[in-house]
Amino acid sequence: MQSLTTEKMILDRFGGSPLLSTQQLAEILHRSPEGLRITISGSGDLAERLRACKLKIGRRVYFRVALIAQLIDQA
């Protein structure tokens, strides 16, 4: 049986979209959306790595699934 990659599991869980909302990312990381926002606005290593995954479209903030999967796999 072929093992699932982290990226594939995230894509399957959230309907195949290559982008995650703040709410969806908070759910994956087991944090509240507000706690995630505070983490991202901080100055730690995790904050920098999450900011690198961020994409703004208009006023909305999304996170790239491929980069989030890499971040999780490296942790």
The first five atom37 places (N, CA, C, CB, O) and aatype in JSON, in Angstrom:
{
  "aatype": [12, 5, 15, 10, 16, 16, 6, 11, 12, 9, 10, 3, 1, 13, 7, 7, 15, 14, 10, 10, 15, 16, 5, 5, 10, 0, 6, 9, 10, 8, 1, 15, 14, 6, 7, 10, 1, 9, 16, 9, 15, 7, 15, 7, 3, 10, 0, 6, 1, 10, 1, 0, 4, 11, 10, 11, 9, 7, 1, 1, 19, 18, 13, 1, 19, 0, 10, 9, 0, 5, 10, 9, 3, 5, 0],
  "atom_mask": [
    [1, 1, 1, 1, 1],
    [1, 1, 1, 1, 1],
    [1, 1, 1, 1, 1],
    [1, 1, 1, 1, 1],
    [1, 1, 1, 1, 1],
    [1, 1, 1, 1, 1],
    [1, 1, 1, 1, 1],
    [1, 1, 1, 1, 1],
    [1, 1, 1, 1, 1],
    [1, 1, 1, 1, 1],
    [1, 1, 1, 1, 1],
    [1, 1, 1, 1, 1],
    [1, 1, 1, 1, 1],
    [1, 1, 1, 1, 1],
    [1, 1, 1, 0, 1],
    [1, 1, 1, 0, 1],
    [1, 1, 1, 1, 1],
    [1, 1, 1, 1, 1],
    [1, 1, 1, 1, 1],
    [1, 1, 1, 1, 1],
    [1, 1, 1, 1, 1],
    [1, 1, 1, 1, 1],
    [1, 1, 1, 1, 1],
    [1, 1, 1, 1, 1],
    [1, 1, 1, 1, 1],
    [1, 1, 1, 1, 1],
    [1, 1, 1, 1, 1],
    [1, 1, 1, 1, 1],
    [1, 1, 1, 1, 1],
    [1, 1, 1, 1, 1],
    [1, 1, 1, 1, 1],
    [1, 1, 1, 1, 1],
    [1, 1, 1, 1, 1],
    [1, 1, 1, 1, 1],
    [1, 1, 1, 0, 1],
    [1, 1, 1, 1, 1],
    [1, 1, 1, 1, 1],
    [1, 1, 1, 1, 1],
    [1, 1, 1, 1, 1],
    [1, 1, 1, 1, 1],
    [1, 1, 1, 1, 1],
    [1, 1, 1, 0, 1],
    [1, 1, 1, 1, 1],
    [1, 1, 1, 0, 1],
    [1, 1, 1, 1, 1],
    [1, 1, 1, 1, 1],
    [1, 1, 1, 1, 1],
    [1, 1, 1, 1, 1],
    [1, 1, 1, 1, 1],
    [1, 1, 1, 1, 1],
    [1, 1, 1, 1, 1],
    [1, 1, 1, 1, 1],
    [1, 1, 1, 1, 1],
    [1, 1, 1, 1, 1],
    [1, 1, 1, 1, 1],
    [1, 1, 1, 1, 1],
    [1, 1, 1, 1, 1],
    [1, 1, 1, 0, 1],
    [1, 1, 1, 1, 1],
    [1, 1, 1, 1, 1],
    [1, 1, 1, 1, 1],
    [1, 1, 1, 1, 1],
    [1, 1, 1, 1, 1],
    [1, 1, 1, 1, 1],
    [1, 1, 1, 1, 1],
    [1, 1, 1, 1, 1],
    [1, 1, 1, 1, 1],
    [1, 1, 1, 1, 1],
    [1, 1, 1, 1, 1],
    [1, 1, 1, 1, 1],
    [1, 1, 1, 1, 1],
    [1, 1, 1, 1, 1],
    [1, 1, 1, 1, 1],
    [1, 1, 1, 1, 1],
    [1, 1, 1, 1, 1]
  ],
  "atom_positions": [
    [[0.85, -1.19, 0.0], [0.0, 0.0, 0.0], [0.89, 1.25, 0.0], [-0.96, 0.0, 1.23], [1.88, 1.32, 0.73]],
    [[0.53, 2.19, -0.8], [1.31, 3.42, -0.94], [0.99, 4.37, 0.21], [1.03, 4.1, -2.3], [-0.18, 4.57, 0.56]],
    [[2.03, 4.95, 0.79], [1.79, 5.86, 1.91], [1.41, 7.24, 1.39], [3.04, 5.96, 2.81], [1.86, 7.67, 0.32]],
    [[0.57, 7.92, 2.13], [0.14, 9.26, 1.76], [1.18, 10.29, 2.22], [-1.23, 9.58, 2.37], [1.76, 10.18, 3.3]],
    [[1.4, 11.26, 1.38], [2.28, 12.35, 1.78], [1.48, 13.34, 2.62], [2.92, 13.04, 0.55], [0.25, 13.35, 2.58]],
    [[2.17, 14.15, 3.36], [1.51, 15.17, 4.17], [0.7, 16.11, 3.28], [2.54, 15.97, 5.0], [-0.43, 16.46, 3.6]],
    [[1.29, 16.5, 2.16], [0.59, 17.4, 1.24], [-0.69, 16.77, 0.73], [1.49, 17.78, 0.05], [-1.73, 17.43, 0.69]],
    [[-0.64, 15.51, 0.33], [-1.83, 14.83, -0.18], [-2.9, 14.71, 0.9], [-1.46, 13.44, -0.71], [-4.09, 14.88, 0.62]],
    [[-2.49, 14.42, 2.13], [-3.47, 14.32, 3.22], [-4.17, 15.66, 3.45], [-2.79, 13.84, 4.52], [-5.38, 15.7, 3.66]],
    [[-3.41, 16.76, 3.41], [-4.01, 18.08, 3.6], [-4.95, 18.41, 2.44], [-2.92, 19.17, 3.73], [-6.06, 18.89, 2.66]],
    [[-4.5, 18.14, 1.22], [-5.35, 18.4, 0.05], [-6.64, 17.6, 0.12], [-4.59, 18.07, -1.25], [-7.72, 18.13, -0.17]],
    [[-6.55, 16.33, 0.49], [-7.75, 15.49, 0.6], [-8.69, 16.0, 1.68], [-7.36, 14.03, 0.89], [-9.91, 15.97, 1.52]],
    [[-8.12, 16.45, 2.77], [-8.94, 16.91, 3.91], [-9.7, 18.19, 3.6], [-8.05, 17.13, 5.12], [-10.82, 18.38, 4.09]],
    [[-9.11, 19.07, 2.79], [-9.74, 20.36, 2.53], [-10.16, 20.55, 1.08], [-8.8, 21.46, 2.92], [-10.14, 21.67, 0.57]],
    [[-10.54, 19.49, 0.42], [-11.17, 19.59, -0.89], [-10.24, 19.84, -2.06], [0.0, 0.0, 0.0], [-10.71, 20.24, -3.12]],
    [[-8.95, 19.63, -1.9], [-8.03, 19.75, -3.02], [-7.53, 21.15, -3.33], [0.0, 0.0, 0.0], [-6.77, 21.33, -4.29]],
    [[-7.92, 22.12, -2.56], [-7.46, 23.49, -2.8], [-5.99, 23.62, -2.43], [-8.31, 24.51, -1.99], [-5.57, 23.12, -1.39]],
    [[-5.19, 24.28, -3.28], [-3.76, 24.45, -2.97], [-3.49, 25.53, -1.92], [-3.01, 24.79, -4.23], [-2.34, 25.76, -1.55]],
    [[-4.55, 26.18, -1.46], [-4.42, 27.23, -0.45], [-5.28, 26.92, 0.76], [-4.8, 28.6, -1.04], [-6.36, 26.35, 0.64]],
    [[-4.78, 27.3, 1.93], [-5.51, 27.12, 3.18], [-5.85, 28.48, 3.77], [-4.7, 26.28, 4.18], [-5.05, 29.41, 3.7]],
    [[-7.02, 28.59, 4.35], [-7.38, 29.8, 5.09], [-6.7, 29.75, 6.45], [-8.93, 29.94, 5.24], [-6.16, 28.72, 6.85]],
    [[-6.73, 30.87, 7.15], [-6.17, 30.91, 8.5], [-6.9, 29.92, 9.41], [-6.27, 32.34, 9.08], [-6.27, 29.26, 10.23]],
    [[-8.2, 29.81, 9.25], [-9.0, 28.87, 10.05], [-8.55, 27.43, 9.8], [-10.5, 29.02, 9.71], [-8.39, 26.66, 10.74]],
    [[-8.36, 27.07, 8.53], [-7.95, 25.71, 8.19], [-6.54, 25.39, 8.72], [-7.99, 25.51, 6.67], [-6.3, 24.3, 9.25]],
    [[-5.63, 26.35, 8.57], [-4.27, 26.14, 9.07], [-4.27, 26.01, 10.59], [-3.34, 27.3, 8.64], [-3.56, 25.17, 11.15]],
    [[-5.07, 26.82, 11.26], [-5.17, 26.74, 12.72], [-5.67, 25.35, 13.13], [-6.11, 27.84, 13.27], [-5.19, 24.79, 14.12]],
    [[-6.62, 24.81, 12.39], [-7.14, 23.48, 12.67], [-6.04, 22.42, 12.53], [-8.33, 23.15, 11.73], [-5.93, 21.52, 13.36]],
    [[-5.24, 22.52, 11.48], [-4.15, 21.56, 11.25], [-3.12, 21.63, 12.37], [-3.46, 21.82, 9.89], [-2.62, 20.6, 12.84]],
    [[-2.81, 22.85, 12.81], [-1.78, 23.05, 13.84], [-2.33, 22.96, 15.26], [-1.12, 24.39, 13.64], [-1.59, 23.17, 16.22]],
    [[-3.61, 22.66, 15.39], [-4.27, 22.53, 16.7], [-4.12, 23.82, 17.52], [-3.69, 21.34, 17.49], [-3.74, 23.79, 18.69]],
    [[-4.43, 24.93, 16.87], [-4.4, 26.24, 17.53], [-5.71, 26.96, 17.2], [-3.16, 27.09, 17.09], [-6.43, 26.57, 16.28]],
    [[-5.99, 27.99, 17.97], [-7.13, 28.83, 17.61], [-6.67, 29.78, 16.5], [-7.68, 29.63, 18.86], [-5.48, 30.06, 16.39]],
    [[-7.59, 30.26, 15.68], [-7.19, 31.21, 14.63], [-6.5, 32.45, 15.21], [-8.42, 31.64, 13.82], [-5.54, 32.96, 14.62]],
    [[-6.98, 32.94, 16.35], [-6.35, 34.11, 16.97], [-4.95, 33.77, 17.48], [-7.22, 34.65, 18.13], [-4.03, 34.58, 17.35]],
    [[-4.79, 32.59, 18.06], [-3.48, 32.15, 18.51], [-2.5, 32.03, 17.35], [0.0, 0.0, 0.0], [-1.32, 32.35, 17.49]],
    [[-2.99, 31.56, 16.21], [-2.15, 31.45, 15.01], [-1.72, 32.83, 14.54], [-2.9, 30.71, 13.89], [-0.56, 33.03, 14.18]],
    [[-2.64, 33.78, 14.54], [-2.31, 35.16, 14.12], [-1.24, 35.75, 15.03], [-3.57, 36.05, 14.14], [-0.32, 36.43, 14.57]],
    [[-1.36, 35.5, 16.33], [-0.36, 36.0, 17.29], [0.99, 35.36, 17.02], [-0.81, 35.73, 18.76], [2.02, 36.03, 17.05]],
    [[0.99, 34.05, 16.76], [2.24, 33.36, 16.45], [2.91, 33.95, 15.21], [1.99, 31.86, 16.24], [4.11, 34.2, 15.2]],
    [[2.12, 34.17, 14.16], [2.66, 34.69, 12.9], [3.2, 36.1, 13.06], [1.58, 34.67, 11.81], [4.18, 36.47, 12.41]],
    [[2.58, 36.89, 13.92], [3.05, 38.27, 14.11], [4.27, 38.35, 15.02], [1.93, 39.12, 14.69], [4.86, 39.41, 15.18]],
    [[4.65, 37.22, 15.63], [5.8, 37.18, 16.53], [7.12, 37.2, 15.78], [0.0, 0.0, 0.0], [7.17, 37.44, 14.57]],
    [[8.2, 36.94, 16.53], [9.53, 37.03, 15.93], [10.3, 35.72, 15.98], [10.32, 38.1, 16.61], [11.52, 35.73, 15.77]],
    [[9.66, 34.62, 16.25], [10.36, 33.35, 16.37], [10.58, 32.67, 15.03], [0.0, 0.0, 0.0], [10.15, 33.16, 13.98]],
    [[11.25, 31.53, 15.08], [11.54, 30.74, 13.88], [10.25, 30.27, 13.21], [12.43, 29.53, 14.23], [10.12, 30.37, 11.99]],
    [[9.3, 29.77, 14.0], [8.03, 29.31, 13.44], [7.31, 30.45, 12.74], [7.14, 28.71, 14.53], [6.74, 30.26, 11.66]],
    [[7.31, 31.63, 13.34], [6.64, 32.79, 12.74], [7.24, 33.11, 11.37], [6.76, 34.01, 13.67], [6.51, 33.38, 10.42]],
    [[8.55, 33.09, 11.28], [9.21, 33.39, 10.01], [8.87, 32.33, 8.95], [10.74, 33.46, 10.2], [8.62, 32.66, 7.79]],
    [[8.85, 31.08, 9.36], [8.54, 30.0, 8.42], [7.09, 30.04, 7.96], [8.84, 28.65, 9.06], [6.8, 29.76, 6.8]],
    [[6.17, 30.4, 8.86], [4.77, 30.52, 8.47], [4.54, 31.72, 7.56], [3.88, 30.64, 9.71], [3.77, 31.65, 6.61]],
    [[5.23, 32.84, 7.85], [5.1, 34.02, 6.99], [5.59, 33.73, 5.57], [5.9, 35.2, 7.58], [5.07, 34.3, 4.61]],
    [[6.58, 32.86, 5.43], [7.08, 32.5, 4.1], [6.03, 31.72, 3.3], [8.36, 31.67, 4.24], [6.09, 31.69, 2.07]],
    [[5.09, 31.09, 3.98], [4.03, 30.31, 3.33], [2.8, 31.15, 2.99], [3.63, 29.14, 4.22], [1.89, 30.68, 2.31]],
    [[2.78, 32.38, 3.47], [1.6, 33.24, 3.39], [1.44, 33.86, 2.0], [1.68, 34.34, 4.44], [2.42, 34.19, 1.34]],
    [[0.2, 34.01, 1.58], [-0.14, 34.64, 0.32], [-1.36, 35.52, 0.56], [-0.41, 33.58, -0.81], [-2.38, 35.04, 1.05]],
    [[-1.26, 36.79, 0.21], [-2.42, 37.69, 0.35], [-3.08, 37.86, -1.01], [-1.99, 39.07, 0.92], [-2.44, 38.15, -2.01]],
    [[-4.38, 37.67, -1.01], [-5.19, 37.92, -2.2], [-6.24, 38.92, -1.78], [-5.84, 36.59, -2.78], [-7.2, 38.59, -1.09]],
    [[-6.05, 40.15, -2.2], [-6.91, 41.23, -1.72], [-6.67, 41.42, -0.24], [0.0, 0.0, 0.0], [-5.54, 41.63, 0.19]],
    [[-7.74, 41.34, 0.53], [-7.6, 41.47, 1.99], [-7.54, 40.12, 2.69], [-8.76, 42.26, 2.55], [-7.37, 40.06, 3.9]],
    [[-7.66, 39.06, 1.93], [-7.66, 37.71, 2.52], [-6.25, 37.14, 2.58], [-8.57, 36.77, 1.71], [-5.41, 37.42, 1.72]],
    [[-6.0, 36.35, 3.62], [-4.7, 35.71, 3.82], [-4.86, 34.21, 3.65], [-4.1, 36.06, 5.23], [-5.74, 33.59, 4.26]],
    [[-4.01, 33.63, 2.82], [-4.01, 32.19, 2.6], [-2.59, 31.66, 2.81], [-4.53, 31.83, 1.18], [-1.63, 32.42, 2.87]],
    [[-2.49, 30.34, 2.93], [-1.21, 29.69, 3.11], [-1.09, 28.58, 2.1], [-1.04, 29.15, 4.56], [-2.05, 27.83, 1.88]],
    [[0.07, 28.46, 1.47], [0.3, 27.46, 0.43], [0.44, 26.07, 1.06], [1.57, 27.81, -0.41], [1.28, 25.85, 1.93]],
    [[-0.41, 25.13, 0.6], [-0.42, 23.78, 1.14], [0.94, 23.1, 0.98], [-1.5, 22.94, 0.45], [1.42, 22.47, 1.91]],
    [[1.57, 23.23, -0.19], [2.84, 22.56, -0.44], [3.9, 23.01, 0.57], [3.33, 22.85, -1.88], [4.66, 22.19, 1.08]],
    [[3.95, 24.32, 0.86], [4.94, 24.83, 1.8], [4.62, 24.45, 3.24], [5.04, 26.34, 1.67], [5.52, 24.17, 4.03]],
    [[3.34, 24.43, 3.58], [2.93, 24.03, 4.93], [3.26, 22.55, 5.14], [1.39, 24.28, 5.15], [3.72, 22.16, 6.22]],
    [[3.04, 21.72, 4.12], [3.38, 20.29, 4.22], [4.88, 20.12, 4.43], [2.92, 19.52, 2.95], [5.3, 19.28, 5.24]],
    [[5.7, 20.89, 3.72], [7.16, 20.83, 3.91], [7.52, 21.23, 5.33], [7.88, 21.74, 2.91], [8.36, 20.6, 5.96]],
    [[6.9, 22.29, 5.82], [7.17, 22.77, 7.17], [6.85, 21.68, 8.2], [6.35, 24.04, 7.46], [7.62, 21.45, 9.13]],
    [[5.71, 21.02, 8.03], [5.31, 19.96, 8.95], [6.28, 18.78, 8.87], [3.86, 19.49, 8.65], [6.67, 18.22, 9.9]],
    [[6.66, 18.4, 7.66], [7.56, 17.26, 7.49], [8.95, 17.53, 8.07], [7.69, 16.92, 6.02], [9.62, 16.6, 8.53]],
    [[9.38, 18.78, 8.06], [10.7, 19.13, 8.57], [10.72, 19.23, 10.1], [11.15, 20.44, 7.97], [11.79, 19.17, 10.71]],
    [[9.55, 19.38, 10.7], [9.48, 19.58, 12.15], [9.79, 18.34, 12.94], [8.14, 20.06, 12.53], [9.77, 18.37, 14.17]]
  ]
}
